[in-house]
């Protein structure tokens, strides 16, 4: 903590306690959360839920007109199977069922190829609408 921050904390009663509570919450967020099993029968390999969710969010975000809001992974039973639950916002410039299908395919592909997860289902709920990308007039794009 620098001298300016220390001086501010000394001047405002209760601010030091608030700063400590905020820092404790931030530190708690950094810890690994639930570990998910990878689908390798020969080894006991695991990945943190937050790391796997980040990879699957990126896979879904590659679909044009889609932005992921949340992604949760839940193990099913005692084996290596995992279920993905995702919420997203989508533009309405393409049919919604087609966009959801593309997201689901991208998430399944990434789960298997990038992570080695045995995903049994990708449940998707569209919770918001995005503005469609503006069309650029001919000749106004990057050169």
C-alpha positions in Angstrom: 0.0 0.0 0.0 1.5 3.4 -1.0 1.7 6.4 1.2 -1.3 8.2 -0.4 -3.6 5.2 0.1 -2.4 4.9 3.7 -3.0 8.6 4.4 -6.6 8.3 3.0 -7.3 5.2 5.1 -6.1 7.0 8.2 -8.3 10.0 7.5 -11.6 8.2 7.0 -12.9 6.2 10.0 -14.0 2.7 9.1 -12.4 2.8 5.6 -9.5 0.6 6.7 -11.9 -2.1 7.8 -13.8 -1.8 4.5 -10.6 -2.1 2.5 -9.6 -5.2 4.5 -13.0 -6.8 3.8 -12.7 -6.0 0.1 -9.2 -7.4 -0.1 -10.3 -10.6 1.7 -13.1 -11.1 -0.8 -10.7 -10.6 -3.8 -8.2 -13.1 -2.3 -11.0 -15.6 -1.9 -12.0 -15.3 -5.5 -8.5 -16.2 -6.7 -8.6 -19.7 -5.0 -9.4 -22.6 -7.2 -13.0 -23.6 -7.0 -14.4 -27.0 -7.9 -12.1 -29.3 -9.9 -13.7 -31.2 -12.8 -12.4 -34.6 -14.0 -11.0 -34.9 -17.5 -12.0 -37.8 -19.6 -8.8 -39.8 -19.5 -9.3 -43.3 -18.1 -5.6 -43.9 -17.5 -5.0 -40.8 -15.3 -6.7 -38.8 -12.6 -6.5 -35.5 -14.4 -8.6 -32.5 -13.3 -9.2 -28.9 -14.3 -10.7 -26.0 -12.3 -14.3 -25.1 -13.2 -13.3 -21.5 -13.7 -10.5 -22.3 -16.2 -12.7 -24.7 -18.2 -15.6 -22.2 -18.2 -13.3 -19.5 -19.6 -12.2 -21.8 -22.5 -15.8 -22.7 -23.3 -17.0 -19.1 -23.1 -14.3 -18.2 -25.6 -15.4 -21.0 -27.9 -19.0 -19.7 -27.7 -17.9 -16.1 -28.3 -16.4 -17.0 -31.7 -20.0 -17.3 -33.1 -21.0 -13.9 -34.7 -23.8 -12.1 -33.0 -23.4 -13.9 -29.6 -22.0 -12.8 -26.3 -21.9 -15.3 -23.3 -23.2 -14.0 -20.0 -22.6 -17.0 -17.8 -21.1 -20.5 -18.0 -21.3 -23.2 -15.4 -20.0 -26.7 -15.5 -21.5 -29.4 -13.2 -20.2 -32.9 -12.9 -22.8 -35.7 -13.3 -22.6 -38.6 -10.9 -19.3 -40.2 -10.0 -17.7 -40.5 -13.5 -16.1 -37.9 -15.7 -19.3 -36.6 -17.4 -19.9 -32.9 -17.1 -23.0 -30.8 -18.0 -22.5 -27.2 -19.3 -25.2 -24.5 -18.6 -24.7 -21.3 -20.4 -26.6 -18.0 -20.7 -26.0 -15.6 -23.6 -27.2 -12.6 -25.4 -27.8 -12.8 -29.2 -28.4 -10.5 -32.0 -31.6 -11.1 -34.0 -30.1 -10.6 -37.4 -29.9 -14.4 -37.8 -32.4 -17.1 -36.7 -32.0 -17.7 -33.0 -32.2 -21.6 -33.2 -29.3 -21.6 -35.7 -27.2 -19.4 -33.5 -27.8 -21.5 -30.4 -27.0 -24.7 -32.5 -23.7 -23.1 -33.6 -22.8 -22.1 -30.0 -23.6 -25.6 -28.8 -21.5 -27.2 -31.5 -18.5 -24.9 -30.8 -18.7 -25.6 -27.0 -18.9 -29.4 -27.6 -15.9 -29.2 -30.0 -13.8 -27.1 -27.6 -14.7 -29.3 -24.6 -13.4 -32.4 -26.4 -10.5 -31.0 -28.4 -9.1 -28.3 -26.2 -9.9 -29.6 -22.7 -10.6 -33.3 -22.9 -13.9 -33.0 -21.0 -16.7 -35.5 -21.4 -19.6 -33.1 -21.9 -23.0 -34.8 -22.0 -25.1 -31.7 -22.5 -24.9 -28.0 -23.3 -28.0 -26.2 -22.0 -28.3 -22.7 -23.4 -30.7 -19.9 -22.4 -30.8 -16.7 -24.3 -31.3 -13.9 -21.7 -30.8 -10.7 -23.7 -30.8 -9.3 -27.2 -27.8 -7.6 -28.8 -27.9 -4.8 -31.4 -27.0 -6.2 -34.8 -23.6 -5.2 -36.2 -23.9 -2.2 -38.4 -23.3 -2.9 -42.1 -20.5 -0.8 -43.6 -21.1 0.9 -46.9 -19.0 -0.4 -49.8 -15.5 1.1 -49.8 -15.6 2.2 -46.1 -14.0 -0.9 -44.6 -10.3 -1.2 -43.7 -7.8 -1.0 -46.5 
